[in-house]
């Protein structure tokens, strides 16, 4: 049945289908008449038959015009208005049909028992014309008059209210539809509810629906993005990260920018080693381009994670990409962290020769340290002097202090030796005075040893 056929039938049914229908139709509020006269009833029945059975609206209109020219009671006037509305619907004059039906209601020609259906018919007419404000007005009158929408009617009310910006009311009807449909509801119902929950700020209910949908469609990218987007909007980056991580582990994220977002997430949440592992794996697979910038990031991640042994080959490759002094400097630092002193000096020297080192003084300090650790004190002093900075001067002061301490220690040991030998000589002299025949054999060399010790101490004192 087409929309016009449905409406015209709905408008006419309940008015008068047979003559003498007063028993089937209660009186209007202001109308005491309850039936057609025999003459007008015959003409009305002809008009109704032409419209509903013969589908000849023009013939129906001709018959109806005969009635309009007659002296009609209020009951007959109401029936004529309703039948006229049905004819206008068939002719596409929906506004005229509404005027007739509203006039019948306002003049009391439609009894209370029929007003509910008439309100519903007007609601449907306005809805068909996309006059949503009037459609909503009459839908409310219909419900207030006792109308009980079925599932599709509730969906209509939800859509109309949403289009007019009445999201809370739309949500009330949409939730009723969802309760009737159950978890197996059509996707459009889910999407509509998700939209309404979003518009009304009910994120918990939205998340619940999204999770239900995700359980049904675990590989649907749009759902994952929606959940992550909600967490981002709610400034819950940790939860957004967990969603993105699940998407990556599930193989949903494939593009380079998506993978780099995961790398950056791991780094932001202080998991640099895992970030480095993913980045290196994806560069090796070809899904992330192996550029100098990416290699630099990978080196940074490994260094922050203090995985210097893993950082070194990355830094070496990056340095070779563009003969980067800055990258060779980083290589030198990494070798220094691992106490590979010779390799540290080699890398730092290449860095200084290549140029682009931001802090040349620091590079010279590290070279000096590498030489110091390998007991090349002269080379270390030269490097610390080249640094010409506070750190270099500090190292030079430390080395001087270290050397002075060593000299002082040697002098102290020499002086202690002299004192010990002098004490030994006194004991030997006492034994000789007492005539001891069994003096220690060492007493025979004590003078010679004491003289040598004094000469050595004097030499150290004069140096």
Order of alpha helices (4+ residues) and beta strands (2+ residues): alpha-alpha-alpha-alpha-alpha-alpha-alpha-alpha-alpha-alpha-alpha-alpha-alpha-alpha-alpha-alpha-alpha-alpha-alpha-alpha-alpha-alpha-alpha
